[in-house]
Amino acid sequence: MEFHVVEEEPAQGGGARLEDLATEPLLTRDYETRPALVYERLRERHGPVAPVDLLGVPAWLVLGYRESLQVLHDDAGWPKGLENWRARSEGRVPADWPLAPSLEVNHVLIQGGSGHRALRTAWDAALRPFQDPRQPQAKRLRAAVTTYADDLITLLAQGGGTGLADLSAQFSRPLPLMAASHLLGFPGSQADDALMDMWRVLDAGPDAEPALARLLETLTELAAAKKEQPGDDFPSLLLAAHPDLSVDELARELFMLLGMTSDHVGILISNTVVEVISGEREGGVRTVLSAGMVRETMNRVVMRKPPLVNFVPRFAAADMPLGNYTIRAGDPVWVSSAAAHADPVFAGQTAPGSSTISSRAHLSWGAGPRQCPARELASTIASAGVSRVFERFAHLELALPVDQLPWRSSPFMRGLRSLPVRYELAAQTARYVPAAPPEAAAPVADVADQAIRRRSSLWRYLAGLIRPGG
């Protein structure tokens, strides 16, 4: 079934200016704990598009599935690029706005204007070897991720064959870090602090601005090194496809890739593990996974709990109707994939037992010409991690009821603060000895031996989480 955009007549009074409306704060306690109720309340009051307050800045939040597709597929009518934001141009966005650090970095997902097409083309070319399973780079990536997953599980196993663990902190979050190190060709353990700063930026907390400064400095150093001595890694391939990129411009693109392969993938792994071990689907999902359907399970998961809940903003190119309102030129419009998936127009067609539309109709990776360029890369890393979990654990169960798991929300992402599980390792895990990653599994700069990785700040942190004897 395909959805077609249906023009709706704006409600009477829908022409009010955004800055004159009484906006409701979006990022409340309810939003963190029960976001579905927040979306439902906004939908009841405003329809498929609602005026909200984002940490002191008014914006339009797109709640409807059809309306989301309308915006995402019309790049000319709803362009990206902060230069299109009227309130920002007029000086009405506070200088200390918490979301500014993550939006001011003008990378491929933020950028508007004429330069975007060439940059996106270069991105597609640089990612292709890692996203095409037939290519040696993609094979090496999956082999490396499997090795990293085994290393993490083996470290966890030092606490004993059975026990209690936080599978988020000890597996789901560090695994993408190690994959990012492989992709970016980080020397030694330099990626550790970079990823931690990436999380601070994505969480938009009070330390987001200094974290962004440190992160960009680290990535600028990496970009300069790749310009001087290219390798078989993403930065080098991006430079080959777009040789005019400056060091600073390359650092901004690495910032985007690091974000995409860190928090997003970690959340996707955790959510998929919860789906499997909570047994939400009749017949048990573990059986489905064993039949080689990890990707399909992940698609079902992101429909209900997308890691990226709100996309970066777009801006109305001209006054135009959307939902029950007229959006003024230059107004910021945030498409919410989480709200769109909860829209009865969409959710009713994807309920358990319904086969009306494919699970791939979800918006977790966006839609249209600006759809996430690294979606296959992220899915590959996540599926490899999930597969390894259920190959090496004989039994996993949640240590808390599924409705009591702690969540953390930011303006962009929503994931578990922790994933406490009781585990029993498979028999072979106790005697498993991970092989050092083969030289072919990563660029030369990424091939750090086991001793170096165990001395890294990340490895010391993970070792400190082990609970001997469970």
N, C-alpha and C positions, 0 to 999 in steps of 0.2 A: 504493500500500500504506500502510495506517495502522498505527501501533504502538499497542498497548493495554497499559496498565500491568498487570503480572502480579505479584501478591503472592508474595514468596519467603519461606519460613520461615527466620528468622534462624538462623545457625550456632550450634552449641553453644558457650556462652561468649560469645555476642554481646551480652550484657547488661552487659559491663564499662563503667565510666564512662570518658569520654574522658580526663579528667585522670589516670586510673590506667594508661592504656595507654602502651606504649613507641612513641611517635610517631617517624616518620622525617622528617628535614628535607626539605622539598620544593624549596627554592630552592638547588639545588646546581649544580656545574659541569655535571653530566650534564643537568640540567634546562635549562640555557641552550643546550647544544650538541645534545643528543639527547633532547628531551622525550618522544618516543614510547616510548623505552625505559624511561623513568621511569614512565610510565603503565602500560606492560605489566607491569613488575615489581610495582607496587602492586596491579594487578588480579589477578596470580597469587597474591599473598600474602593479599589481603583481599577480593577480589571487587569488586562495583561501587561500593562505598563504602569509603574508606580513612582511617584516622587519620593526620594529618600534622602536622608542625611548621612553622608559618609565621613565620619570624624570631623564634622564641622563644615563640610562642603556639600551643597545640594547636587543631586544627580538623578537621572532617570534609571530605574532598574527594570529591565525587560524580563517579565515573568512567563510570558506565553511562548509556547513552542513555535507556533506559526510566525509570531512576531520576531522571535529570535532568528529563524531562518530568513525572514525578510531583511533583517539588518545584516546578518552575516554574509548573505549572498550578494549584497549591493555595496561593493567597495567604493563606488563613486558617490553614492548617496549618503553613505555612513562611513566616511574615511577614518583611518587612524591618524596619529600624528598630533602631538600636543599643540602644535602651531594652529590647529583648528579650534582650540578651546577658547571661547569668547571670554569667559570669566578670568581665565589665566592671563590673557592678553590685556585685560582691563585691570589687572592687579588685585582681583578679588579672591585669589587663592592664597591662603596664609603661607608665609615663607617656611614655617615650621610644620606644615601639614604632614602627618606621619606617612602618607602614601607617596609623597613626592620622591623620596630616594629610589623607589623601585620603578617609578614611571619616567624619571628624568634621564635614565640610561637609554639612549636612542638606538636600540638594537632592532633586529628584523621583526620582532613581534609588536614593537611599539611604533616603528617608523612609518610615516606617511610620505607623500610627495613622489616625485618622479624617480628618485634613486632607489625606491624599494624593489622595483621589478628586477633590476640587475642583481641586487643583493640576494633576493629570494632565489633567483636562478643559480647563483653561486652556492647558496645553501643546499639546494637540491642536488647539485653536482657533488659537493663535498660529502654529503650524507649517503649518497647512493651506494658506495661500496660497503657501508656498514649496515644498510637496510635491505640489501639484496642478498638473500640467503645463499645464492650461488657464488658470491664473491668471496675471495679468501679473507678479506677484512671482516666480513660478517661472521664467517666461520671462526676466526680467531677471537672475535668479540664474545661469541657465545661460549667458546671454550674457556676464555678468561673469566667470564662471569660465573660459570660453573665451578671453576677452581676457587674463586673468591668465596662463593657460597659454601663450598666444602670447608674452607679455612675457618669461616665464621662458625659453622656448626661444630667443627672439631674443637674450636676454642671453648664454645659453650659446653661441650661434652666433658670438659675437664672438671665440671661440677658433679659429674656422676652420670650413670646410665638413666636415672630417673630424677626428676626434680621440678623446680619452679623457675621459670625464666620470663624475662620481658622480651618477647620476640620482635617487638618494634625496635627497641634500643639496641638489642644484641644481634639483629639480623636485617630487618627491613630498611632501616635508615642507613646503616654503614655500607650495605651492599651497593647502592647506587653511587656512593662516594668512590668506591674502588673502581666501578665501571667508568665513572667520570675521569678518574686518573688515567685509565687506559686510553680513553678517547682523546683527552687533551694532551697526553704525553707529559704529565707533571713529573718533574724530577723528584725522586725520593718521596718523602711524606709531606711535601708542600701542599698537597690537596686537602689535608685534614682541616687546617684552619680556614681554608677558602670555603669549604662546604659549610662549616659551622657558621661562618659569616653570611653565607647564602641563606641559610635558614633564618637568621636574624632579620635579614632584609625582607624575606617573604612574610614573616610574621608581623612586620610593620610595627614593632615595639619601639620603646624610647631609645634603644641603642641601634636602630636601623641605619641611621645616617653615618655614624663612625664605622659601622660594619661594612657599609657600602664603600667607604673610602679605602679601607684596608683591602677589601676584596678586589677593587679595581686596580689598586697598586700591584697586587700579586699577579693579576691577570695581564697587566701591562708588561710586567717583567717576562711573563711566559710568552706573550705575543712577540716581544722583541727577540727572544731566544729562537722562536720558530722562523722569524724572518731571516735571522742570521744562519740558522742551521735547520732546514726543514727535514721532516721525517715522514713516516707513514701514519700520520695521525690527523685528526680533524682540523686543527689550526692550519697545518701545512697544506691540506687539500683545499681548504677554503681560500687560502692565499693563492694557490695555483689557479683556482677558478675566478678569482677576483683580485688580480695582482695590484690594483690601485688602492687597496685598503691600507690605511695608515696603521701604525701600531695601536693608537688609541681606538680606532674603529674596530680593529680585530679584537681588542680586549673586550669591547662591548658585546661583540657577538659570542665570545667565549662565556661571558656572563650569562647570556640567555641559555646556552647549551648546558651550562653547569646547573642552572635553576631547573631546567626541564628534566635532567637526569638525576636530580637529587630528591627534593621533597615529593614531587609528583609521583615518581616511581616508587619511592618508599611507601607512600600512602596506598598506592595501588596494590603492592605486595601484601601489606597488612590487611587491607579490606578483603582481598581474595582469600587469604588464609582464614579470616573470620567466617566468610561465606562457606568455606568447605567444612570447617570443624564445628560450626553451629548447626549444620544439617538442615538449612532452611528449605531446601528443595526435596520433594518426595523422592525417595530412593537413595538419597545421599549423594552429595556432590563428589566425594572422593572416588566413587565408582566412575563418574563421568571423567574425572581427571585421569584416572588410570587408563581410560580409553583414548587418551590423547586429545582431550578437548579443553585444555587449559585456556586457550584464547577465548573460546565461547563463554566459559565461566567468567573470565575477566570482563567481557562485554556486558554480561548480566550485572556484574557488580557495579560497573561505572554508571549504569543507568540509575541505580538506586542511591549510590554514594559516590558521585564523581569527585575525584581529588581536587580538581580545579573547578571551584564552584562559581566563580565570576571571572570573565575574561577581562583583559585590559580594555579601557574605554575606547569607544568610537564617538564621532561627533557628527551632528546633523549638518549636511552641506547646505541645506536650505530649510526653510520652514516646511514641515511636512507632517501629516497625520500618522500616528502610530498608537495602536490601541484606542483608548478613549481620550487621548490628548493630542494637541498639536505641539510637536517638538520644534523649538526655535533653532535657527541656524547657530551653530557653535555650542549648543547644549551637550554636555557629556552623557553618553548612553552606555550603560554597563549591561551586557547580556549575561544573565545568570543561567548557566547550564543546569544547576541543581534545581532552580525554580522551574525551568522549562521541562525538565524530566518529571516534575510533580504536577505539571499542567494536566488536568483531566483529558484534554484533547490527545495528549501523548500517553500518559500513564495508563489510561483505560485500555489502550491498544497493546500494552506490554505487560499487563498483569499476568501472574502465574497461570499457565494453562492456555494463554492466548498466543496464537501464532499469526496475528494479523499483520504485524510488521516485524522486520528483522531486528535483532538486538543491536545491529550495527547502525541503526538509525539514531543512536544517541549523539549528543553534542559534546562529549567530553574532550574531543580534540578540535572542537570548532566545526566550521563548515564553510563552504565556498572557497574563493581564491586565497584567503588568508588562513586556511586550515593549518594546524600545527605541522611544520615540516619534519619533525622528529618523532611522529607518532609511532611509526614502525620500530624505530630504535628503542623507544621507551617500552613498548610492548614486548620486545625481544628480551630486554633485561629483566622485566618483571616476570615474564613467563618462565624464564630460565631459573630465577630465584624460587618461584612457587613450586616448580617441578622438583627442585632439589630438596625442598623442605619435606615434601611428602614421599620422597624416595628414602630419606635418611632418618625420619622419625616414624617409629612403629605406631605411636599413639600420641595425639595432641588433644587437649581439651581446654576450654577457656577456664581460667581461674576465677572469673567473675561472670555473672549472668550477662548475656549479650547486651541487654538494655542498660547495664550499669558500667559499661566500658567508658573510660574517660576520653572525651574528645577535646581537641583544640581547634579553634577557628581563627582565620585571618581574613582580610578582605578578598583574598584570592583562593586560598587553600582551606580544606577541612580534612583533618586526619586524626588518628588516635594519638593521644598523649603517651599511652603505653598499651602493650598487648600482653597482659599476664597470662601465661599458659602453664599447665602441668604437662610434662612430656615424658615419653619413654623412647629412648633411642633404639633404632633398629640394631639387631645383633651385630652386624658387620661394622657399625659406627664405632663401637668401643675399640676395635682394632684397626680402624681406618687411619692411614698415614697419608696426608695430602702430598702430592708431588709438587715440587717447585714449578711455578708456571714456566712452560717452555718459552724459549726466546721468541718463537713465532707467535706467541699469544699476545704480545703487546709491543709497542714501539720500544726501541732501545732505552729511551729515557724513563720508561715505566717499569722496566724489569729490575725491581728491587728485590733482593733475596729475602728469605723469611726473617732473618735476624734484623734487618733494617726495618721491615714492616712491624715487627713486634716491638721495636723501640719507639715507634711513632706515637704521637700523642693519642691518636685514635685507638691504636692497639692497647696502649696502657689503660685507656678509659674502659675499653671492652673487657679487659682482664679484670678490672676492678668490679665489674658487674656480676662476675661468676659467683654463684652461691654453692659452695661445696656441700654435697649431700642433699641438695634440694631444700 
